């Protein structure tokens, strides 16, 4: 099996304890030499300042290439582009450009009167600056707001036409889900990189709720497997096995780069990477 390239997503800490946990997560996963790491943006723009601080800290204290999430939510065009220019001034030129989720309690996304209407407008404005590598979101399972089964493919094509360089998918549970989406993208004329997003399952009930919110389909066999594992006290072993098998199937299908949603908990992600041959020793050999 070919050893994949990897990248990791973190989220910004909201407390001192969480800051230590983020630091420990970064330190635990940095030896695997990810191609990049990213820091998320909270729903409704709630972590704008925290995201900036986390990105700046990782950029300042490590040699990792760090990408900042940037959304259209609750900000004017000028404010959003000012944030982007601030990243450039610090030497951060990687962005994940997203429409963003509506604020908690809001039924749907409503653009700011002076803001970007959607991710395509944001991407186009960022591309005009010429300063950034721009990654965007993609949905292999149907997004809750999608008009039909191919709407997510059409939106992704528009994002690439606006100037995106690559896409990262929402997580999914079966390799065939990604392969169907990849085939649909190729049929639509999309030839840019689309990286599969992998969620090692730290806690099944939480992962299941998250899946329901974002439209990721939950196979019955996975529900049954975690119910059995919970009775036997083997959830962590199952989580490693499930994520490793998913990644192995993706690699066998031609995937070369895996993006892991770490939830600032490094152990499962690190264990899965090790099972795939992504180890500090392998990373050093690749550099040598």
C-alpha positions in Angstrom: 0.0 0.0 0.0 1.3 3.4 -1.0 2.0 5.7 2.0 -0.4 8.7 1.7 0.3 12.4 2.2 -1.6 13.8 5.1 -3.0 17.1 6.5 -4.8 17.9 9.8 -7.6 20.2 10.9 -7.6 21.8 14.4 -10.1 24.1 16.0 -9.4 27.3 18.0 -9.3 26.9 21.8 -11.9 28.7 23.9 -10.1 28.3 27.3 -6.6 28.1 28.8 -7.1 24.3 29.2 -8.1 24.0 25.5 -5.1 26.1 24.5 -2.8 23.5 26.1 -4.7 20.7 24.4 -4.3 22.4 21.0 -0.6 22.8 21.7 -0.2 19.2 22.7 -2.1 18.1 19.6 0.1 20.1 17.3 3.2 18.8 18.9 2.0 15.2 18.7 1.1 15.3 15.0 3.8 17.6 13.7 6.4 14.8 13.5 4.2 13.2 10.8 5.2 16.2 8.6 1.7 17.1 7.3 1.5 19.0 4.0 -0.5 21.6 5.9 -2.7 22.1 8.9 -5.8 24.2 9.1 -7.7 26.0 11.9 -11.5 26.2 11.7 -13.9 29.1 12.0 -16.8 28.8 14.4 -20.4 28.9 13.3 -21.6 32.5 12.8 -18.1 33.8 13.0 -17.9 33.2 16.7 -14.2 32.3 16.8 -12.9 34.9 14.4 -10.4 36.3 16.9 -9.5 32.9 18.4 -8.9 31.4 14.9 -6.5 34.3 14.1 -4.7 33.8 17.4 -4.4 30.0 16.9 -3.2 30.4 13.3 -0.6 33.0 14.3 0.7 30.8 17.2 1.1 27.7 15.0 2.8 29.8 12.3 5.1 31.5 14.8 6.1 28.5 16.9 6.4 25.7 14.3 7.5 25.1 10.8 4.1 23.8 9.7 2.3 25.3 6.8 -0.9 26.6 8.4 -4.2 27.5 6.6 -6.7 29.7 8.2 -10.5 29.2 7.7 -12.3 32.3 6.5 -16.1 32.6 6.0 -18.7 35.1 4.7 -20.7 35.1 8.0 -21.5 38.3 9.8 -18.8 40.6 8.3 -18.6 43.1 5.5 -16.4 42.5 2.4 -14.0 45.1 3.7 -13.7 43.4 7.1 -13.2 40.0 5.6 -10.5 41.1 3.2 -8.8 43.0 6.0 -8.5 39.8 7.9 -7.0 38.1 4.8 -4.5 41.0 4.4 -3.6 40.6 8.0 -2.7 37.0 7.4 -0.5 37.9 4.5 1.3 40.4 6.6 2.1 37.6 9.1 3.3 35.3 6.3 0.2 33.1 6.2 -0.8 32.6 2.6 -3.0 29.5 2.9 -6.8 29.9 3.3 -9.8 27.6 3.5 -12.6 29.8 2.0 -16.1 28.8 3.1 -19.6 30.3 3.1 -19.8 29.4 6.7 -22.6 28.0 8.9 -25.4 30.4 10.1 -25.2 31.6 13.7 -26.6 29.1 16.3 -30.4 29.4 16.3 -30.6 30.8 12.8 -32.6 28.8 10.3 -30.4 29.6 7.3 -27.4 31.6 6.1 -28.2 35.3 5.5 -25.3 37.3 4.0 -24.3 40.6 5.6 -25.8 43.5 3.7 -22.3 44.6 2.7 -20.8 41.2 2.8 -20.1 38.3 0.4 -23.2 36.5 -0.8 -21.6 33.1 -1.0 -18.2 31.3 -1.1 -17.8 31.9 -4.8 -17.8 35.7 -4.3 -15.3 35.3 -1.4 -13.0 33.1 -3.5 -13.0 35.4 -6.4 -12.1 38.4 -4.2 -9.3 36.5 -2.6 -8.0 35.3 -6.0 -7.9 38.9 -7.2 -5.3 39.6 -4.5 -3.0 37.0 -5.9 -1.6 36.2 -2.4 -3.2 32.9 -1.5 -3.5 29.2 -2.0 -7.2 28.7 -1.6 -8.9 25.5 -0.6 -12.7 25.1 -0.3 -15.3 22.7 1.0 -16.9 19.9 -0.9 -19.8 17.5 0.0 -19.7 13.9 -1.1 -23.0 13.3 0.7 -25.8 15.7 -0.2 -25.6 19.0 1.7 -28.8 19.7 3.7 -29.4 22.8 1.5 -28.6 21.2 -1.8 -31.4 21.4 -4.4 -30.7 17.9 -5.9 -28.1 15.2 -5.8 -25.7 17.0 -8.3 -26.0 20.5 -6.8 -22.9 20.0 -4.7 -20.9 19.1 -7.8 -22.2 22.2 -9.6 -21.3 24.4 -6.7 -17.8 22.9 -6.4 -17.2 23.5 -10.1 -18.2 27.2 -9.6 -15.8 27.4 -6.7 -12.9 26.2 -8.9 -14.0 28.6 -11.7 -13.9 31.4 -9.1 -10.3 30.6 -8.4 -10.0 27.8 -5.8 -6.9 25.6 -5.9 -8.2 22.5 -4.2 -11.1 21.2 -2.1 -11.5 19.3 1.1 -14.6 17.1 1.6 -16.9 16.8 4.5 -16.3 13.5 6.3 -18.0 10.4 5.2 -18.1 6.8 6.4 -17.6 4.6 3.3 -15.0 4.9 0.5 -17.6 4.3 -2.2 -19.3 7.6 -1.1 -16.1 9.5 -2.1 -15.5 7.5 -5.3 -19.0 8.3 -6.5 -18.5 11.9 -5.8 -15.0 11.9 -7.5 -16.6 10.3 -10.6 -19.3 12.9 -10.7 -16.7 15.7 -10.4 -14.6 14.2 -13.2 -17.8 13.9 -15.4 -18.5 17.6 -14.7 -15.0 18.6 -15.9 -13.4 19.1 -12.5 -9.8 18.1 -12.6 -8.4 20.0 -9.5 -7.5 18.1 -6.3 -10.3 17.0 -4.1 -9.0 15.7 -0.7 -11.2 13.3 1.3 -11.9 14.4 4.8 -11.5 11.7 7.5 -13.0 11.8 10.9 -11.5 9.2 13.4 -14.5 8.5 15.6 -13.6 9.6 19.2 -17.2 9.3 20.4 -19.8 7.6 18.2 -22.9 9.5 19.6 -21.3 12.8 18.9 -20.0 11.8 15.5 -23.5 10.6 14.6 -25.2 13.9 15.6 -22.6 15.8 13.6 -23.2 13.6 10.6 -27.0 14.2 10.8 -26.4 18.0 10.9 -24.2 18.1 7.9 -25.9 15.4 5.8 -23.4 12.6 6.0 -25.1 9.3 5.6 -24.7 6.8 8.5 -24.6 3.2 7.4 -26.5 0.7 9.6 -23.5 -1.5 9.9 -21.6 1.3 11.7 -24.4 1.9 14.2 -24.5 -1.9 14.9 -20.7 -2.1 15.2 -20.4 0.7 17.7 -23.3 -0.6 19.7 -21.5 -3.9 20.1 -18.2 -2.3 20.8 -19.7 -0.2 23.5 -21.0 -3.3 25.3 -17.5 -4.8 25.1 -15.6 -1.6 26.0 -13.7 -1.7 22.6 -14.8 1.6 21.0 -11.3 2.9 20.5 -10.2 -0.3 18.8 -13.2 -0.2 16.5 -12.6 3.5 15.8 -9.0 2.8 14.7 -10.0 -0.2 12.6 -12.9 1.6 10.9 -10.8 4.7 10.0 -7.8 2.6 8.9 -10.0 0.4 6.7 -11.6 3.5 5.2 -8.3 5.1 4.5 -6.8 1.9 3.0 -9.8 1.5 0.7 -9.4 5.2 -0.5 -5.6 4.6 -1.1 -6.4 1.4 -3.0 -8.7 3.5 -5.1 -6.0 6.0 -6.1 -6.3 8.6 -3.3 -2.9 10.1 -2.4 -3.7 12.7 0.2 -5.9 12.3 3.3 -7.2 15.2 5.4 -7.9 14.3 9.1 -10.4 16.1 11.3 -8.6 15.8 14.6 -11.0 17.5 17.0 -7.8 18.6 18.9 -7.4 14.9 20.1 -4.3 13.5 18.5 -4.2 9.9 19.6 -6.7 8.3 17.2 -5.5 10.3 14.2 -1.9 9.4 15.1 -2.7 5.7 15.5 -4.5 5.6 12.2 -1.6 7.4 10.4 0.9 4.9 11.9 -1.3 2.0 10.7 -1.1 3.5 7.2 2.7 3.8 7.4 2.7 7.6 8.1 5.3 7.7 11.0 7.9 10.1 12.1 10.6 7.8 10.7 8.9 7.6 7.3 8.5 11.3 7.3 12.2 11.8 7.9 13.0 9.4 5.1 10.8 11.3 2.7 12.6 14.5 3.5 16.1 13.0 3.3 
